[in-house]
Amino acid sequence: MAGRIFDPDNIVFHPLGKLADVLMLSLMWLATSLPLFTLGPATAALYDVSVKCLRQEETSPYSRYLSSFRLNFKVGALATLTVLAEGALLWFLRGRLLAFALAEPAGVAVYGAFCVAAVFLVGSMSYYFPVLSRFTFGVGGLISVSLRLAAAHLPTTMLLGVLSLGAILLCVNFVFPVLVVPAVGALLSSFLLERIFRPLMEGQGE
């Protein structure tokens, strides 16, 4: 009886174990992302562990995270520079176009179009590091393939953009969500992305 109660796979301890993994993996992602240029390999590692361990029940999520982080460090760090540059440009344009929209009636339509384009671009960038976690590319190939996938799966891309922007705003404006949002965001993204990756992975052999 006691053995069943404390079985890690029982109905109580299994969800608690998953919650602990979500908290720990989110903290690991935060710690390994702090230098900023390591945001890419950290996100690739978090996505990989979210699929393999949180969804598919593989063991040793923390050692797998560190292994994936090291494996994807070089390409991920270089791709991060692209993401940071694109993010800075979007933030700059947002400020200018918002001021234009507040000053001129015509600026409202321009700002609206920019917001739609920004969601698409953020959604496109949301492919980068999940793709890196699944396939082997240099930086150029990674970005090229990610953009092609984003254009080919436009509804998914827009949903990823909304998900990513929502996660960013939540973590920037509040403190506690950062304890769970990174891992939960990666997990939710995986339900959208793995169905896209599956035919490609089957084509090259997983």
C-alpha positions as CSV (number, residue, x, y, z in Angstrom):
1,M,0.0,0.0,0.0
2,A,2.7,2.5,1.0
3,G,4.6,1.6,-2.1
4,R,1.7,2.5,-4.3
5,I,1.2,5.8,-2.4
6,F,4.8,6.9,-2.9
7,D,5.1,5.5,-6.4
8,P,6.4,8.4,-8.6
9,D,4.1,7.4,-11.3
10,N,0.9,7.5,-9.3
11,I,-1.9,10.0,-9.9
12,V,-0.5,12.5,-7.2
13,F,3.2,12.3,-7.5
14,H,3.4,12.2,-11.3
15,P,1.9,15.7,-11.8
16,L,3.9,17.1,-8.9
17,G,7.1,15.7,-10.5
18,K,6.2,17.3,-13.8
19,L,5.5,20.6,-12.1
20,A,8.9,20.4,-10.4
21,D,10.5,19.7,-13.8
22,V,8.7,22.8,-15.3
23,L,10.0,25.0,-12.5
24,M,13.6,23.7,-12.6
25,L,13.8,23.8,-16.4
26,S,12.5,27.3,-16.5
27,L,15.1,28.3,-13.9
28,M,17.8,26.5,-15.9
29,W,16.7,28.3,-19.1
30,L,16.8,31.7,-17.2
31,A,20.3,31.1,-15.8
32,T,21.8,29.9,-19.1
33,S,20.1,32.8,-21.0
34,L,21.4,35.6,-18.8
35,P,24.4,36.5,-21.0
36,L,21.8,37.1,-23.8
37,F,24.0,35.7,-26.6
38,T,23.3,32.2,-25.1
39,L,19.5,32.7,-25.5
40,G,19.5,30.5,-28.6
41,P,21.2,27.4,-27.3
42,A,19.2,27.7,-24.1
43,T,15.9,27.9,-26.0
44,A,16.9,25.0,-28.2
45,A,17.8,22.9,-25.1
46,L,14.5,23.8,-23.4
47,Y,12.5,22.9,-26.5
48,D,14.3,19.6,-26.8
49,V,13.7,18.6,-23.2
50,S,10.1,19.8,-23.3
51,V,9.4,17.3,-26.2
52,K,11.5,14.4,-25.1
53,C,11.0,14.5,-21.3
54,L,7.9,16.5,-20.5
55,R,5.9,15.0,-23.3
56,Q,7.5,11.7,-24.2
57,E,8.5,10.7,-20.6
58,E,12.2,10.3,-21.2
59,T,14.3,10.5,-18.0
60,S,17.2,12.7,-17.0
61,P,15.8,16.1,-18.2
62,Y,18.5,18.2,-16.6
63,S,21.4,16.3,-18.0
64,R,19.7,16.2,-21.4
65,Y,19.2,20.0,-21.1
66,L,22.9,20.6,-20.5
67,S,23.9,18.2,-23.3
68,S,21.7,19.9,-25.8
69,F,22.9,23.3,-24.7
70,R,26.5,22.4,-25.3
71,L,25.7,20.7,-28.6
72,N,23.8,23.7,-30.0
73,F,26.0,26.4,-28.5
74,K,27.9,27.7,-31.5
75,V,25.1,27.9,-34.0
76,G,22.6,28.9,-31.4
77,A,24.8,31.8,-30.1
78,L,25.4,33.1,-33.6
79,A,21.7,32.9,-34.5
80,T,20.9,34.7,-31.3
81,L,22.7,37.8,-32.6
82,T,20.3,37.8,-35.5
83,V,17.3,37.5,-33.2
84,L,18.5,40.3,-31.0
85,A,19.1,42.6,-34.0
86,E,15.7,41.8,-35.4
87,G,14.1,42.4,-32.0
88,A,15.9,45.7,-31.5
89,L,14.7,46.9,-35.0
90,L,11.1,45.9,-34.3
91,W,11.2,47.8,-31.0
92,F,12.7,50.9,-32.7
93,L,10.1,50.8,-35.4
94,R,7.3,50.2,-32.9
95,G,8.2,53.4,-31.1
96,R,8.4,55.5,-34.2
97,L,5.2,54.1,-35.8
98,L,3.2,54.4,-32.5
99,A,4.2,58.1,-32.3
100,F,3.1,58.5,-35.9
101,A,-0.2,56.8,-35.2
102,L,-0.9,59.1,-32.2
103,A,-0.1,62.2,-34.3
104,E,-1.7,61.4,-37.6
105,P,-5.0,59.5,-38.4
106,A,-3.3,57.7,-41.3
107,G,-0.7,56.4,-38.9
108,V,-3.2,54.2,-37.2
109,A,-3.5,52.0,-40.3
110,V,0.3,52.0,-40.8
111,Y,0.8,51.0,-37.1
112,G,-1.8,48.2,-37.5
113,A,-0.1,46.8,-40.5
114,F,3.2,46.9,-38.6
115,C,1.7,45.0,-35.7
116,V,0.5,42.2,-38.0
117,A,4.0,42.1,-39.7
118,A,5.7,42.1,-36.3
119,V,3.6,39.1,-35.1
120,F,4.7,37.2,-38.3
121,L,8.3,38.1,-37.8
122,V,8.3,37.0,-34.1
123,G,6.5,33.9,-35.1
124,S,9.2,33.2,-37.7
125,M,11.9,33.7,-35.2
126,S,10.0,31.2,-32.9
127,Y,11.0,28.5,-35.4
128,Y,14.8,29.1,-35.2
129,F,15.7,27.3,-32.0
130,P,13.2,24.5,-32.1
131,V,14.5,23.7,-35.7
132,L,18.1,23.8,-34.3
133,S,17.1,21.3,-31.6
134,R,15.8,18.9,-34.3
135,F,18.1,19.3,-37.3
136,T,21.7,20.2,-38.1
137,F,22.3,23.5,-39.8
138,G,24.7,26.3,-40.0
139,V,23.3,29.8,-39.2
140,G,22.4,30.6,-42.8
141,G,20.6,27.3,-43.3
142,L,18.9,27.5,-40.0
143,I,17.4,30.9,-40.7
144,S,16.5,30.0,-44.4
145,V,14.7,26.8,-43.4
146,S,12.9,28.5,-40.5
147,L,11.6,31.3,-42.8
148,R,10.4,28.8,-45.4
149,L,8.6,26.8,-42.8
150,A,7.1,30.0,-41.3
151,A,5.8,31.1,-44.7
152,A,4.4,27.6,-45.5
153,H,2.5,27.3,-42.2
154,L,1.2,30.9,-41.8
155,P,-1.6,30.2,-39.3
156,T,0.8,28.3,-37.0
157,T,3.4,31.1,-37.4
158,M,0.9,33.8,-36.4
159,L,-0.2,31.7,-33.4
160,L,3.5,31.2,-32.4
161,G,4.0,35.0,-32.7
162,V,1.1,35.7,-30.4
163,L,2.3,33.0,-28.0
164,S,5.8,34.3,-27.9
165,L,4.9,38.0,-27.5
166,G,2.4,37.1,-24.8
167,A,5.1,35.1,-22.9
168,I,7.6,38.0,-23.3
169,L,5.1,40.6,-22.0
170,L,4.1,38.4,-19.1
171,C,7.6,37.8,-18.0
172,V,8.7,41.5,-18.5
173,N,5.8,43.0,-16.6
174,F,5.6,40.4,-13.7
175,V,8.2,38.4,-11.7
176,F,6.7,35.1,-10.8
177,P,5.6,33.9,-14.3
178,V,9.3,33.5,-15.3
179,L,9.3,30.5,-13.0
180,V,7.0,28.6,-15.3
181,V,6.4,30.5,-18.5
182,P,9.6,29.4,-20.3
183,A,9.0,25.7,-20.0
184,V,5.2,26.0,-20.5
185,G,5.8,28.1,-23.6
186,A,8.2,25.6,-25.0
187,L,5.8,22.8,-24.3
188,L,2.8,24.6,-26.0
189,S,5.0,25.5,-29.0
190,S,5.9,21.9,-29.4
191,F,2.3,20.9,-30.0
192,L,2.3,23.3,-32.9
193,L,5.8,22.6,-34.3
194,E,6.2,18.8,-33.9
195,R,3.5,18.1,-36.4
196,I,5.4,20.3,-38.9
197,F,8.7,18.6,-38.1
198,R,7.5,15.1,-38.1
199,P,7.4,14.6,-41.9
200,L,10.9,16.2,-42.2
201,M,12.3,14.0,-39.5
202,E,10.8,10.9,-41.0
203,G,12.2,11.8,-44.4
204,Q,15.8,12.0,-43.0
205,G,15.5,9.4,-40.3
206,E,15.0,10.6,-36.7
